């Protein structure tokens, strides 16, 4: 269909051009040489000579003793054309039109024939192509066989070759159609494979994201648990220290009051008055100094180094994460059976490490808070 449309698009301008190249006398395409009249219209020289001879019956051709010219009217515009003694041979040739005719004929010969149109021989324009040259494998005309380029060639009836090659072409068409069907089947299979690949890839991406999200959630859960333990230890230690601070402040306050009382007693000038309270005051101070010893914390009590987590083995396991080849599926199953663990495992540095089990087993060594030293 596209070829037909393209042919129509080309043929319409060519047909319009063909009308412009028709001689108004013979109503056929100009035959060279083409002459141009003073009115700018064109004629075949032969046609121009015919109407000139008809309009000037007594005009003699060149070589006679008569040297007068003649006249005739342009068949297109009826303009009177005056000629000298040379007649139509004195008219100028229209080389442009002749070149256009040559180009048109070349283009016309390369165009496909219309349906039902019989091709004509290029060498003998009036002869139809009616035989086939078996030697040169081209169709030709009878004149070419008798007088032309194919006179020494083997020829055959056009119809017999036509039926044979038409059958061969039909077989080729069937072969092409079958090949096209196979190609279309392959294309459909490839398109299905492409769609399946995209769908499977999307599913694999979603599964991978879900696994990593669960892995991240487990890490976050473990981090929250360990932070809680550190917080509880912090509260226990700071609570204990705050209690000691409170006790030491009470002791300091009591001791300060005794110092003030003792200073006031020292200011007493009367011996009797001083002795009445001095002995009891001295006893109170001595008892306070003996019974005022409180607990103390040991050195490094504030240290939290015990709450250190080693994640190197887990980091190694994460770095070693990779997609499982089919050959390794059985190996992983054997590792699971040997360990009795249902958790998927990865091999890191020759060791099978369950990732989730590694995370849940992360722990810290709580510090010993009982080691308080008595002051």
Secondary structure as UniProt FT lines:
FT   HELIX           2..20
FT   TURN            24..26
FT   STRAND          34..36
FT   TURN            38..39
FT   STRAND          42..44
FT   HELIX           45..55
FT   TURN            57..58
FT   TURN            62..63
FT   STRAND          70..73
FT   TURN            75..77
FT   STRAND          80..83
FT   TURN            85..86
FT   HELIX           87..90
FT   STRAND          92..93
FT   HELIX           95..110
FT   TURN            115..116
FT   TURN            125..126
FT   STRAND          131..133
FT   TURN            134..137
FT   STRAND          138..140
FT   HELIX           142..146
FT   TURN            149..152
FT   STRAND          155..157
FT   HELIX           158..266
FT   HELIX           271..291
FT   STRAND          295..296
FT   TURN            299..302
FT   HELIX           305..307
FT   HELIX           312..319
FT   HELIX           326..339
FT   STRAND          345..348
FT   TURN            349..350
FT   STRAND          351..354
FT   HELIX           355..360
FT   STRAND          373..374
//
